[in-house]
Amino acid sequence: MQLFNLMVEVMLPLSMLVGAGALWTTLFPDTDAESMRSQLNRLVLYLFFPCILFAVGASTRITTELLAVPLLVGIGTLGSGVVLYVLLYLSPLGARLGDPTRAALMIGGMWGNTFNLGAPVLMYFFGRDAVRYAVFNDMLMTMPFVWTLGVWIATRLGSHGNRDSYPSVLRVVFSIPLMWAFGAGLVLQYSGLAYAPLVNAAHMIGQATIPIVLFVLGMTIPWRNLVPRAEILATAGVKLLFAPLLVAVSARILFEPLSEAHFAASIEATTPAMMTVLLLAERFRLDSAAAALLIGTPAQQPPASDSVTWSKHVRPLLLAKCGEWGMGALGFQFVSADAAHAWVHAYYNAFVKRQKKLADYRSNPNIALVSFFMCAKTDEEARARADGDTFFQFALRFYGTSAGRRRPPAGTVNMWEEYEKWKKANPDAHQAALRGGLIGSPDTIRRKLQKFQSSNIDQVVLLNQAGRNTHEHICESLELFAKEVMPEFQAAHPELLKWKEKVLNREIELDEIDTSAFTDRYGGTMKAISPAAKAQAAE
């Protein structure tokens, strides 16, 4: 009966809050989930949590009994860290994982949610005053260790950027308001300057901490993709079984007889991954999904190697999504350098600020474009040799699935004939499409590439075989390009890598640019292709 009451009185409200977060975006589909989650995390970190810590620090006396709780939980934390390091960094279990995933799991497996989940459980067993065990454990063990050792793990073991570019651990620690708030509360208490109405107000504001953090957790977990996975189960086993066992054994050895505080320490050690790991993951670009999902994991399997490139052949509207998913983006050439500039900004801002990977894979910040290509001694000769390049675009549009259109029956269409008819009927559109590609003399192609280079595109894939081009012309084109154009851009590549590194490390802040004007990958040039009308007329 006691266990049932615990489930009802403690777990039911906690589960309802997590469930509300999970359902929110479904009930309100116009919600920007990433922005909302980010703002709520910021409120917790800079307002609600500091308030409750200030209130407890200002009203609770430090005793030897209280100090036993952070001591014992600290022993369990450090012991778990040693085991997790062996499992995730030195054993075959972690060999296929990227460093951001390893670090996120290690942090999530070392530190439990001792306040948000531990406090209500402790209050159920020992009364309302038991919240002091959770607070003092948080302030004297969890928070100091998380924002020192945890930050060190994130920046030194988990970083996939330039580790030297991150601020020092001490600088990060002293920039966090939580420790300052608790310290200020202690100072006021022991100086006799604590003002009761101020302490009560801070305590009331701080009551929002637990509900909001649980709500955010519900928004973070990808509920549709939960299946068991070895590294998640192993990490959860260390956190939920090994750590409490180590705490219980340590309490037996160090303290006799056992008191309420020692049992409280064992309960604190059983709590699952702490919510603060999500803040660390966002701050230092770790795998936040892996940390949040110590109770489950995405169904998709990661690549066999960290070196696998993840790419999507995408429409412009999906480029920002690729950044959000931590994937490289492979798309068709943008119609202008302005469009390239806008979409590069959208991609990297999503990658850096709003990343939420779909599964456990290595992030790959890269944008590659496919472009029509023909290089010849003169622009006129290049355009003549590339005359059939737009066949590729034509065929895509011809068999497109736009609303209100029908595909002609299979085997009834001579595509090349239809293409020739379209060219004759739309000479301006055909020439405009050719001008959009890398088609021309070495000087012409160089000028076009320089525009995209200034937008910080990573790669351009040359589509040389489109239409009825000859093998001889293709070879001549590639040789001329390699000799007169390519060396300039190869020499400039290190500068691009430096720029990208600064963007990923947030040393360069990119503008948020409205991309609504750049959603057509063809620039509106491939129009008036309507096979559906012909099919209907034949009936």
C-alpha positions as CSV (number, residue, x, y, z in Angstrom):
1,M,0.0,0.0,0.0
2,Q,2.9,2.4,0.8
3,L,4.4,1.8,-2.6
4,F,1.0,2.5,-4.3
5,N,0.6,5.7,-2.3
6,L,4.1,6.7,-3.4
7,M,3.2,6.1,-7.0
8,V,0.0,8.1,-6.7
9,E,1.2,11.0,-4.6
10,V,4.6,11.5,-6.1
11,M,4.9,9.9,-9.5
12,L,1.4,10.8,-10.8
13,P,1.9,14.6,-10.8
14,L,5.5,14.2,-12.1
15,S,4.2,12.0,-14.9
16,M,1.4,14.4,-15.7
17,L,3.9,17.3,-16.1
18,V,6.2,15.2,-18.4
19,G,3.1,14.1,-20.4
20,A,1.9,17.7,-20.8
21,G,5.3,18.6,-22.3
22,A,5.1,15.7,-24.6
23,L,1.6,16.6,-25.8
24,W,2.1,20.3,-26.1
25,T,3.3,20.6,-29.6
26,T,0.6,18.2,-30.8
27,L,-2.2,20.1,-29.1
28,F,-0.7,23.4,-30.3
29,P,1.1,22.7,-33.6
30,D,1.9,26.4,-34.2
31,T,4.3,26.3,-31.2
32,D,8.0,26.8,-31.9
33,A,9.0,24.0,-29.6
34,E,12.8,24.7,-29.8
35,S,12.4,28.4,-28.9
36,M,9.9,27.6,-26.2
37,R,12.2,25.0,-24.6
38,S,15.1,27.3,-24.8
39,Q,13.3,30.2,-23.1
40,L,11.9,27.9,-20.3
41,N,15.3,26.5,-19.6
42,R,16.6,30.1,-19.4
43,L,13.9,31.0,-16.9
44,V,14.7,28.0,-14.7
45,L,18.5,28.7,-14.8
46,Y,18.3,32.4,-14.2
47,L,15.2,32.9,-12.1
48,F,13.2,30.1,-10.6
49,F,16.0,27.7,-9.5
50,P,18.2,30.5,-8.0
51,C,15.1,31.8,-6.0
52,I,14.5,28.5,-4.3
53,L,18.2,28.0,-3.6
54,F,18.4,31.4,-2.1
55,A,15.4,30.7,0.1
56,V,16.7,27.4,1.4
57,G,20.2,28.9,2.0
58,A,18.7,31.7,4.0
59,S,16.5,29.5,6.2
60,T,18.4,26.2,6.8
61,R,21.2,25.6,9.3
62,I,24.2,23.5,8.2
63,T,24.6,20.4,10.4
64,T,26.9,17.4,10.4
65,E,23.9,15.2,9.5
66,L,23.2,17.3,6.5
67,L,26.8,17.1,5.3
68,A,26.7,13.3,5.3
69,V,24.2,13.4,2.4
70,P,26.5,15.2,-0.2
71,L,29.5,13.2,1.1
72,L,27.8,9.8,0.4
73,V,26.2,10.9,-2.8
74,G,29.5,12.3,-4.0
75,I,31.2,8.9,-3.4
76,G,28.5,7.3,-5.6
77,T,28.9,9.9,-8.3
78,L,32.7,9.6,-8.6
79,G,32.5,5.8,-8.5
80,S,29.9,5.9,-11.3
81,G,32.1,8.2,-13.3
82,V,35.0,5.8,-13.2
83,V,32.8,2.9,-14.3
84,L,31.1,5.0,-17.1
85,Y,34.4,6.2,-18.4
86,V,35.6,2.6,-18.8
87,L,32.3,1.6,-20.5
88,L,31.9,4.6,-22.8
89,Y,35.5,5.4,-23.7
90,L,37.6,2.3,-23.3
91,S,35.2,-0.6,-24.0
92,P,33.7,-1.9,-27.3
93,L,30.3,-0.6,-26.0
94,G,31.3,3.0,-26.7
95,A,33.5,2.5,-29.7
96,R,30.8,3.5,-32.2
97,L,29.6,6.5,-30.3
98,G,30.7,10.1,-31.0
99,D,32.4,12.1,-28.2
100,P,29.3,14.4,-27.8
101,T,27.2,11.3,-27.1
102,R,29.7,9.7,-24.7
103,A,30.1,12.9,-22.7
104,A,26.3,13.4,-22.5
105,L,25.7,9.9,-21.3
106,M,28.6,10.1,-18.8
107,I,27.2,13.3,-17.3
108,G,23.7,12.0,-17.3
109,G,24.8,8.7,-15.6
110,M,26.9,10.4,-12.9
111,W,24.5,13.1,-11.6
112,G,20.9,12.3,-10.7
113,N,17.9,14.6,-10.5
114,T,18.3,14.9,-6.8
115,F,16.2,18.0,-6.4
116,N,13.4,17.9,-8.9
117,L,12.7,14.2,-8.4
118,G,14.5,13.5,-5.1
119,A,12.8,16.2,-3.1
120,P,9.2,15.1,-3.6
121,V,10.2,11.4,-2.8
122,L,12.1,12.5,0.3
123,M,9.2,14.6,1.5
124,Y,6.9,11.6,1.1
125,F,9.0,9.4,3.4
126,F,10.4,11.9,5.9
127,G,8.1,15.0,5.8
128,R,8.4,18.5,4.3
129,D,11.6,19.3,6.1
130,A,13.4,16.6,4.2
131,V,13.6,18.9,1.2
132,R,16.8,20.2,3.0
133,Y,18.6,17.0,2.1
134,A,17.9,17.5,-1.6
135,V,18.9,21.2,-1.5
136,F,22.1,20.7,0.4
137,N,23.1,17.8,-1.7
138,D,22.5,19.9,-4.8
139,M,24.5,22.9,-3.5
140,L,27.4,21.1,-1.7
141,M,27.8,18.2,-4.1
142,T,25.8,18.1,-7.3
143,M,26.0,21.7,-8.5
144,P,29.7,22.3,-7.6
145,F,30.7,19.0,-9.3
146,V,28.4,19.4,-12.3
147,W,29.6,22.9,-13.0
148,T,33.3,22.0,-12.6
149,L,33.8,18.3,-13.3
150,G,30.7,18.2,-15.6
151,V,31.8,21.2,-17.6
152,W,35.3,19.7,-17.9
153,I,33.8,16.4,-19.2
154,A,31.6,18.4,-21.7
155,T,34.5,20.6,-23.0
156,R,37.4,18.2,-22.9
157,L,35.8,14.8,-23.4
158,G,32.7,15.7,-25.4
159,S,33.5,18.7,-27.6
160,H,33.4,18.3,-31.4
161,G,34.6,21.8,-32.0
162,N,37.8,23.5,-31.0
163,R,38.2,22.7,-27.3
164,D,40.6,25.5,-26.7
165,S,38.0,28.0,-27.8
166,Y,35.7,27.2,-24.9
167,P,35.9,29.4,-21.8
168,S,37.8,28.1,-18.7
169,V,35.9,25.9,-16.3
170,L,36.2,28.4,-13.5
171,R,34.8,31.2,-15.7
172,V,31.8,29.1,-16.5
173,V,31.3,28.2,-12.8
174,F,31.4,31.8,-11.7
175,S,28.9,32.8,-14.4
176,I,26.2,30.5,-13.2
177,P,23.7,32.2,-10.8
178,L,22.8,29.1,-8.9
179,M,25.9,29.0,-6.6
180,W,25.7,32.8,-6.1
181,A,22.1,32.6,-5.1
182,F,22.7,29.8,-2.5
183,G,25.8,31.5,-1.2
184,A,23.9,34.8,-0.8
185,G,21.2,33.0,1.2
186,L,23.8,31.5,3.5
187,V,25.5,34.9,4.0
188,L,22.2,36.5,5.0
189,Q,21.3,33.7,7.3
190,Y,24.5,33.6,9.3
191,S,24.9,37.4,9.3
192,G,21.4,37.7,10.8
193,L,20.2,39.9,7.9
194,A,17.7,37.5,6.4
195,Y,14.5,39.3,5.7
196,A,11.6,36.9,6.2
197,P,9.2,38.4,3.5
198,L,12.1,38.4,1.0
199,V,12.9,34.7,1.8
200,N,9.2,33.8,1.5
201,A,8.8,35.6,-1.8
202,A,11.9,33.8,-3.2
203,H,10.6,30.5,-2.0
204,M,7.2,31.1,-3.7
205,I,8.9,32.0,-7.0
206,G,11.1,29.0,-6.8
207,Q,8.2,26.7,-6.6
208,A,7.9,26.9,-10.4
209,T,11.2,25.1,-10.9
210,I,10.1,21.5,-10.6
211,P,7.0,21.8,-12.8
212,I,8.7,23.7,-15.6
213,V,11.8,21.4,-15.7
214,L,9.6,18.3,-15.9
215,F,7.5,20.0,-18.6
216,V,10.6,20.7,-20.7
217,L,11.8,17.1,-20.2
218,G,8.5,16.0,-21.8
219,M,9.1,18.3,-24.8
220,T,12.7,17.0,-25.2
221,I,12.2,13.2,-25.3
222,P,11.4,11.9,-28.8
223,W,8.6,9.7,-27.7
224,R,7.9,8.1,-31.1
225,N,11.3,6.6,-31.3
226,L,11.8,4.8,-28.0
227,V,13.5,1.4,-28.1
228,P,16.2,-0.2,-25.9
229,R,19.8,0.3,-26.8
230,A,22.9,-1.1,-25.2
231,E,24.7,2.1,-24.2
232,I,21.6,3.7,-22.8
233,L,20.7,0.6,-20.7
234,A,24.3,0.2,-19.5
235,T,24.4,3.9,-18.4
236,A,21.0,3.6,-16.7
237,G,22.2,0.5,-14.9
238,V,25.2,2.3,-13.5
239,K,23.1,5.2,-12.4
240,L,20.2,3.4,-10.9
241,L,21.8,0.2,-9.5
242,F,25.6,0.6,-9.1
243,A,25.5,4.2,-7.6
244,P,22.9,3.5,-4.8
245,L,24.6,0.2,-3.9
246,L,27.9,2.0,-3.6
247,V,26.3,4.7,-1.4
248,A,24.6,2.2,0.8
249,V,27.9,0.2,1.3
250,S,29.8,3.5,2.0
251,A,27.2,4.5,4.6
252,R,27.6,1.2,6.4
253,I,31.3,1.6,6.5
254,L,31.5,5.3,7.5
255,F,28.5,5.7,9.7
256,E,27.0,3.5,12.4
257,P,24.2,3.6,13.4
258,L,22.5,4.8,10.3
259,S,20.2,7.9,10.5
260,E,17.5,9.5,8.4
261,A,20.1,11.4,6.4
262,H,22.0,8.2,5.4
263,F,18.8,6.7,4.0
264,A,18.1,10.0,2.3
265,A,21.5,9.8,0.6
266,S,20.6,6.3,-0.8
267,I,17.3,7.7,-2.1
268,E,19.1,10.6,-3.7
269,A,21.5,8.2,-5.4
270,T,18.6,6.3,-7.1
271,T,17.3,9.3,-9.0
272,P,17.6,9.2,-12.8
273,A,19.6,11.6,-15.0
274,M,19.4,15.2,-13.8
275,M,17.7,17.9,-15.9
276,T,20.8,20.2,-15.8
277,V,22.5,17.8,-18.3
278,L,20.1,19.3,-20.9
279,L,21.4,22.7,-20.2
280,L,25.0,21.5,-20.5
281,A,24.2,19.7,-23.7
282,E,22.8,22.8,-25.3
283,R,25.6,25.1,-24.0
284,F,28.4,22.8,-25.2
285,R,26.6,21.1,-28.2
286,L,26.5,17.6,-26.7
287,D,23.9,14.9,-27.6
288,S,21.0,16.2,-25.5
289,A,18.6,13.5,-26.8
290,A,20.9,10.7,-25.6
291,A,21.1,12.3,-22.1
292,A,17.4,12.9,-21.9
293,L,16.7,9.3,-23.0
294,L,18.4,7.3,-20.3
295,I,14.9,5.8,-20.0
296,G,14.8,5.0,-23.7
297,T,16.5,5.8,-27.0
298,P,15.8,6.6,-30.7
299,A,15.0,3.6,-32.9
300,Q,17.3,4.6,-35.7
301,Q,20.7,2.9,-35.7
302,P,23.7,5.2,-35.8
303,P,26.3,4.8,-38.5
304,A,29.0,2.2,-38.0
305,S,31.7,4.9,-37.9
306,D,31.9,8.5,-36.8
307,S,33.4,9.3,-40.1
308,V,30.2,8.6,-42.0
309,T,28.8,11.7,-43.8
310,W,25.0,12.3,-43.3
311,S,23.5,14.1,-46.2
312,K,20.1,14.9,-47.7
313,H,19.3,15.8,-51.2
314,V,17.0,18.6,-50.2
315,R,14.8,21.4,-51.3
316,P,15.8,24.9,-49.9
317,L,13.1,24.8,-47.3
318,L,14.7,21.7,-45.7
319,L,18.2,23.2,-45.4
320,A,17.5,24.8,-42.1
321,K,16.0,21.5,-40.9
322,C,19.2,19.7,-41.9
323,G,21.0,22.1,-39.6
324,E,18.6,21.5,-36.8
325,W,19.0,17.7,-37.3
326,G,22.8,18.0,-37.3
327,M,23.1,16.7,-40.8
328,G,25.0,17.8,-43.8
329,A,22.9,19.2,-46.6
330,L,23.2,18.3,-50.3
331,G,21.0,20.4,-52.5
332,F,20.5,21.9,-55.9
333,Q,22.3,25.2,-56.7
334,F,20.8,28.3,-55.4
335,V,19.6,30.8,-57.9
336,S,21.6,33.7,-56.6
337,A,24.4,34.5,-54.2
338,D,21.9,36.3,-52.0
339,A,19.9,33.1,-51.7
340,A,23.0,31.2,-50.8
341,H,23.9,33.7,-48.2
342,A,20.5,33.6,-46.6
343,W,20.3,29.8,-46.5
344,V,23.8,29.4,-45.2
345,H,22.9,31.6,-42.3
346,A,19.6,29.7,-41.7
347,Y,21.5,26.4,-41.8
348,Y,24.2,27.3,-39.3
349,N,21.9,29.2,-36.9
350,A,19.7,26.1,-36.8
351,F,22.8,23.8,-36.3
352,V,24.3,25.9,-33.5
353,K,21.2,27.3,-31.7
354,R,18.4,24.8,-32.3
355,Q,20.0,21.4,-33.0
356,K,17.9,18.4,-32.1
357,K,19.2,15.3,-33.8
358,L,16.8,12.6,-34.9
359,A,19.0,9.7,-33.8
360,D,22.5,9.0,-32.4
361,Y,24.9,10.0,-35.2
362,R,27.9,12.2,-35.7
363,S,27.0,15.8,-36.5
364,N,28.2,16.9,-39.9
365,P,28.1,20.7,-40.6
366,N,28.4,20.9,-44.3
367,I,26.5,22.4,-47.2
368,A,27.1,21.1,-50.7
369,L,25.4,22.1,-53.9
370,V,24.9,20.4,-57.3
371,S,25.4,22.7,-60.3
372,F,25.2,22.3,-64.0
373,F,28.7,22.5,-65.4
374,M,30.5,23.0,-68.7
375,C,33.9,24.8,-69.0
376,A,35.2,25.9,-72.4
377,K,37.5,28.6,-73.8
378,T,34.5,30.9,-74.4
379,D,31.1,31.4,-73.0
380,E,29.5,30.8,-76.3
381,E,31.2,27.5,-76.8
382,A,30.4,26.4,-73.3
383,R,26.7,27.2,-73.7
384,A,26.5,25.3,-77.0
385,R,28.1,22.2,-75.4
386,A,25.8,22.4,-72.4
387,D,22.6,23.0,-74.4
388,G,21.0,19.8,-73.1
389,D,21.8,20.4,-69.4
390,T,18.3,21.7,-68.6
391,F,16.9,18.3,-69.6
392,F,17.5,17.3,-66.0
393,Q,15.3,20.1,-64.6
394,F,12.7,19.6,-67.3
395,A,12.3,15.9,-66.5
396,L,11.9,16.6,-62.8
397,R,9.2,19.1,-63.4
398,F,7.5,17.0,-66.1
399,Y,7.0,14.1,-63.6
400,G,6.5,16.3,-60.6
401,T,3.6,15.7,-58.3
402,S,2.1,19.2,-57.9
403,A,-1.5,19.5,-56.9
404,G,-4.0,19.0,-59.7
405,R,-1.5,17.3,-62.1
406,R,-1.4,13.8,-63.5
407,R,1.4,11.7,-64.8
408,P,1.2,10.5,-68.4
409,P,0.9,6.6,-68.6
410,A,4.3,4.9,-68.5
411,G,5.9,4.2,-71.9
412,T,3.8,6.8,-73.7
413,V,6.2,9.8,-73.6
414,N,9.4,10.5,-75.6
415,M,11.0,12.7,-73.0
416,W,13.7,14.1,-75.3
417,E,11.1,15.1,-77.9
418,E,9.0,16.8,-75.2
419,Y,12.1,18.5,-73.9
420,E,13.0,19.9,-77.4
421,K,9.5,21.1,-77.8
422,W,9.7,22.9,-74.4
423,K,13.0,24.6,-75.4
424,K,11.5,26.0,-78.6
425,A,8.5,27.2,-76.8
426,N,10.4,28.7,-73.8
427,P,13.8,30.0,-75.1
428,D,14.1,32.6,-72.4
429,A,13.5,30.2,-69.6
430,H,16.0,27.7,-71.1
431,Q,18.7,30.4,-71.4
432,A,18.0,31.7,-67.9
433,A,18.4,28.1,-66.5
434,L,21.7,27.7,-68.3
435,R,23.0,31.1,-67.0
436,G,22.3,29.8,-63.4
437,G,24.8,27.0,-63.8
438,L,28.6,27.0,-63.8
439,I,28.6,27.2,-67.6
440,G,31.1,29.4,-69.4
441,S,34.8,30.3,-69.8
442,P,37.2,29.8,-66.9
443,D,36.8,33.6,-66.0
444,T,33.0,33.4,-66.0
445,I,32.9,30.3,-63.8
446,R,35.5,31.8,-61.5
447,R,33.3,34.9,-61.0
448,K,30.3,32.7,-60.3
449,L,32.1,30.6,-57.8
450,Q,33.5,33.6,-56.0
451,K,30.0,34.8,-55.2
452,F,29.1,31.4,-53.6
453,Q,32.5,31.3,-51.9
454,S,31.7,34.6,-50.2
455,S,28.5,32.9,-48.9
456,N,30.6,30.2,-47.3
457,I,29.2,27.2,-49.2
458,D,31.4,24.2,-48.4
459,Q,31.3,22.2,-51.7
460,V,30.0,22.4,-55.2
461,V,29.3,19.2,-57.0
462,L,29.7,19.5,-60.8
463,L,27.0,17.9,-62.9
464,N,28.8,17.6,-66.3
465,Q,26.8,14.7,-67.8
466,A,23.3,16.0,-68.5
467,G,21.7,15.9,-72.0
468,R,23.6,14.6,-75.0
469,N,27.1,15.8,-74.1
470,T,30.1,14.0,-75.7
471,H,32.7,12.3,-73.6
472,E,35.4,14.3,-75.3
473,H,33.8,17.6,-74.4
474,I,33.3,16.5,-70.7
475,C,37.0,15.5,-70.4
476,E,38.1,18.8,-71.9
477,S,35.8,20.7,-69.6
478,L,37.1,19.0,-66.5
479,E,40.8,19.4,-67.5
480,L,40.4,23.1,-68.2
481,F,38.6,23.7,-64.9
482,A,41.2,21.8,-62.9
483,K,44.0,23.8,-64.6
484,E,42.7,27.4,-64.5
485,V,40.0,27.6,-61.8
486,M,40.3,25.0,-59.1
487,P,43.7,26.0,-57.6
488,E,42.4,29.4,-56.5
489,F,39.5,27.8,-54.5
490,Q,41.6,25.0,-53.0
491,A,44.0,27.6,-51.6
492,A,41.2,29.5,-50.0
493,H,39.6,26.4,-48.3
494,P,41.5,26.8,-45.0
495,E,39.9,30.2,-44.5
496,L,36.5,28.6,-44.9
497,L,37.3,26.0,-42.2
498,K,38.5,28.8,-39.8
499,W,35.2,30.7,-40.4
500,K,33.1,27.6,-39.8
501,E,35.0,26.7,-36.6
502,K,34.3,30.2,-35.2
503,V,30.6,29.9,-36.1
504,L,30.3,26.5,-34.5
505,N,32.1,27.8,-31.4
506,R,29.8,30.9,-31.3
507,E,32.7,33.3,-31.8
508,I,30.9,34.6,-34.8
509,E,27.2,35.4,-34.5
510,L,25.3,35.0,-37.8
511,D,22.3,37.2,-38.6
512,E,18.8,35.6,-38.7
513,I,17.8,36.3,-42.3
514,D,14.3,35.9,-43.7
515,T,14.5,33.2,-46.3
516,S,10.9,33.5,-47.6
517,A,12.1,35.1,-50.8
518,F,14.5,32.2,-51.6
519,T,12.3,29.1,-51.6
520,D,12.3,28.2,-55.3
521,R,15.4,26.2,-56.2
522,Y,14.8,26.9,-60.0
523,G,14.2,30.6,-59.6
524,G,10.9,30.4,-61.4
525,T,12.6,29.7,-64.8
526,M,11.1,26.2,-65.4
527,K,7.5,27.1,-66.0
528,A,4.6,26.2,-68.3
529,I,5.3,22.4,-68.1
530,S,1.9,20.8,-67.9
531,P,1.7,17.2,-69.2
532,A,-1.6,16.7,-67.4
533,A,-3.4,19.0,-69.9
534,K,-2.0,16.9,-72.8
535,A,-3.1,13.7,-71.1
536,Q,-6.6,15.0,-70.6
537,A,-6.9,16.2,-74.2
538,A,-6.0,12.8,-75.5
539,E,-8.9,11.2,-73.5
